[in-house]
Amino acid sequence: MSTTASSAISAMRALRAEIEGRLLHNEDYRAFMALNKAIDEVSPPIRSEIASEPHSEIGRVMKRIGEELFSKVPSQPEAAGRILSDYGPTTTADILEMIKEFGVTVSGNDPLINLSSSLSKSGHFRSIRINGVPHWWFKDRPLPSASSKEAIGTGSLEFGGLTDAGASAADSGSSDGGSDDAAA
């Protein structure tokens, strides 16, 4: 194996280990990995067609792919979307704390307000209230069901602190987050 291919493989293994460390916090990912391991243990080995290709070319291509895929720090809304997918509706303050794990920084005099503004302006999220506390959720996804509400608290859900007339507008995704969400 050439030095280039060996170097590329080492770099990819390091990236894989780093990403897997972050993913291990996700219960679904842990279940996925357990299933993969079980399948691998009972399946016969399969020789990859790529193995017959020149290693130096594979090394260059894989290094380029790895650099493109894993060196990019996600935007604030991208990182927030990952957090919401993993944890459900989340307050601005909690998103601000967790977003750091993705290498994302939120600057300015008031990072909480800046993050809230970024999420609101992205067009992907809406502000909802859980027990009177502002949380963020996806505009294009229904709220978690009543059975999963236990994981995020009890009580009724109020959309963006709006009246009944405004709640239906928030349900259709027209809530822009509002300025009080930064206090979450």
C-alpha positions as CSV (number, residue, x, y, z in Angstrom):
1,M,0.0,0.0,0.0
2,S,1.3,3.4,-0.9
3,T,2.1,6.0,1.7
4,T,-0.6,8.3,0.3
5,A,-3.3,5.5,0.6
6,S,-2.1,4.7,4.1
7,S,-2.2,8.3,5.1
8,A,-5.7,8.7,3.7
9,I,-7.0,5.6,5.4
10,S,-5.5,6.8,8.7
11,A,-7.2,10.2,8.3
12,M,-10.5,8.6,7.4
13,R,-10.3,6.3,10.5
14,A,-9.6,9.3,12.7
15,L,-12.6,11.1,11.3
16,R,-14.8,8.0,11.6
17,A,-13.8,7.7,15.3
18,E,-14.5,11.3,16.0
19,I,-17.9,11.2,14.4
20,E,-18.8,7.9,16.0
21,G,-17.9,9.4,19.4
22,R,-20.5,12.1,18.8
23,L,-23.1,9.7,17.4
24,L,-22.8,7.3,20.3
25,H,-24.9,9.8,22.3
26,N,-27.9,8.9,20.1
27,E,-29.9,5.8,21.1
28,D,-31.0,5.0,17.6
29,Y,-27.4,5.1,16.4
30,R,-26.3,2.7,19.1
31,A,-29.1,0.3,18.1
32,F,-28.1,0.7,14.4
33,M,-24.5,-0.2,15.2
34,A,-25.6,-3.3,17.2
35,L,-27.6,-4.5,14.3
36,N,-24.7,-3.9,11.9
37,K,-22.4,-5.9,14.2
38,A,-25.0,-8.8,14.4
39,I,-25.4,-8.8,10.6
40,D,-21.6,-8.8,10.0
41,E,-21.1,-11.7,12.4
42,V,-23.6,-14.0,10.6
43,S,-22.9,-12.9,7.0
44,P,-20.2,-14.3,4.8
45,P,-17.5,-11.8,3.9
46,I,-18.0,-9.9,0.7
47,R,-15.0,-8.7,-1.4
48,S,-15.5,-5.1,-2.4
49,E,-15.1,-4.3,-6.1
50,I,-13.2,-1.2,-5.1
51,A,-10.4,-3.4,-3.7
52,S,-9.2,-4.1,-7.3
53,E,-8.8,-0.4,-8.1
54,P,-5.4,1.3,-7.8
55,H,-4.8,2.2,-4.2
56,S,-3.3,5.6,-4.9
57,E,-6.3,6.7,-6.8
58,I,-8.7,5.5,-4.1
59,G,-6.6,7.2,-1.5
60,R,-6.8,10.5,-3.3
61,V,-10.5,10.2,-3.9
62,M,-11.3,9.1,-0.4
63,K,-9.1,11.9,1.1
64,R,-10.9,14.5,-1.0
65,I,-14.4,13.1,-0.1
66,G,-13.4,13.0,3.6
67,E,-12.2,16.6,3.5
68,E,-15.4,17.8,1.8
69,L,-17.7,15.8,4.0
70,F,-16.2,16.2,7.4
71,S,-14.3,19.5,7.5
72,K,-17.3,21.7,7.1
73,V,-18.7,23.2,10.3
74,P,-22.5,23.3,10.0
75,S,-24.4,26.5,10.0
76,Q,-26.4,27.5,13.1
77,P,-29.7,26.3,11.6
78,E,-28.1,23.0,10.4
79,A,-26.7,22.3,13.9
80,A,-30.0,23.3,15.5
81,G,-31.9,20.9,13.2
82,R,-29.7,18.0,14.3
83,I,-30.3,18.9,17.9
84,L,-34.0,19.1,17.4
85,S,-34.0,15.8,15.6
86,D,-32.2,14.2,18.5
87,Y,-33.9,15.9,21.5
88,G,-37.3,17.1,20.3
89,P,-38.5,20.7,21.0
90,T,-35.6,22.6,22.7
91,T,-35.2,26.1,24.2
92,T,-32.8,28.6,22.6
93,A,-30.6,28.5,25.7
94,D,-30.2,24.7,25.4
95,I,-29.6,24.8,21.7
96,L,-26.9,27.5,22.3
97,E,-25.2,25.2,24.8
98,M,-25.4,22.1,22.6
99,I,-24.5,23.8,19.3
100,K,-20.9,24.1,20.6
101,E,-20.4,20.4,20.2
102,F,-20.7,20.9,16.4
103,G,-18.0,23.5,16.4
104,V,-20.5,26.2,15.8
105,T,-20.0,29.6,17.4
106,V,-22.6,32.3,18.0
107,S,-21.1,35.7,18.4
108,G,-22.3,39.2,19.2
109,N,-23.3,41.1,22.2
110,D,-26.2,38.7,23.0
111,P,-25.6,35.3,21.5
112,L,-29.0,34.1,22.7
113,I,-30.8,36.7,20.7
114,N,-28.5,36.2,17.7
115,L,-29.2,32.5,17.6
116,S,-32.9,33.0,18.0
117,S,-32.8,35.5,15.1
118,S,-30.8,33.0,12.9
119,L,-33.3,30.2,13.6
120,S,-36.3,32.4,12.9
121,K,-34.8,33.8,9.7
122,S,-33.8,30.4,8.4
123,G,-37.4,29.6,7.6
124,H,-37.1,26.0,8.9
125,F,-38.2,26.5,12.5
126,R,-41.1,27.8,14.5
127,S,-41.5,28.9,18.0
128,I,-43.8,26.9,20.3
129,R,-44.4,27.1,24.0
130,I,-44.3,24.1,26.3
131,N,-45.5,24.9,29.8
132,G,-45.2,28.6,28.9
133,V,-41.5,28.3,28.0
134,P,-40.5,29.1,24.4
135,H,-39.0,26.2,22.4
136,W,-38.0,25.6,18.8
137,W,-39.4,23.0,16.5
138,F,-39.5,22.3,12.7
139,K,-42.0,24.2,10.7
140,D,-42.6,21.3,8.4
141,R,-43.0,18.6,11.1
142,P,-45.8,17.9,13.4
143,L,-45.1,18.2,17.1
144,P,-44.1,15.0,18.9
145,S,-47.1,12.9,19.9
146,A,-48.7,13.0,23.3
147,S,-46.8,9.8,24.2
148,S,-43.5,11.4,23.5
149,K,-44.6,14.6,25.3
150,E,-43.6,12.9,28.5
151,A,-40.0,13.1,27.4
152,I,-40.3,16.9,27.0
153,G,-42.6,17.7,29.9
154,T,-46.2,17.7,30.7
155,G,-48.9,20.2,30.2
156,S,-50.5,21.8,27.2
157,L,-48.7,23.1,24.2
158,E,-49.3,26.7,23.2
159,F,-47.9,27.9,19.9
160,G,-45.7,30.9,20.2
161,G,-47.8,32.3,23.0
162,L,-50.5,33.3,20.5
163,T,-54.2,33.5,21.0
164,D,-56.5,30.8,19.5
165,A,-56.7,32.7,16.2
166,G,-52.9,32.9,16.0
167,A,-52.4,29.3,17.1
168,S,-53.8,28.0,13.8
169,A,-51.5,30.3,11.9
170,A,-48.6,28.9,14.0
171,D,-49.8,25.4,13.2
172,S,-49.5,26.1,9.5
173,G,-45.9,27.1,10.0
174,S,-46.3,30.9,9.8
175,S,-44.9,31.7,13.2
176,D,-41.5,33.4,12.9
177,G,-40.2,32.7,16.3
178,G,-40.8,36.0,17.9
179,S,-38.4,38.1,20.0
180,D,-39.3,36.5,23.3
181,D,-37.8,33.2,22.2
182,A,-34.3,34.3,23.1
183,A,-35.2,34.3,26.7
184,A,-35.7,30.5,26.5
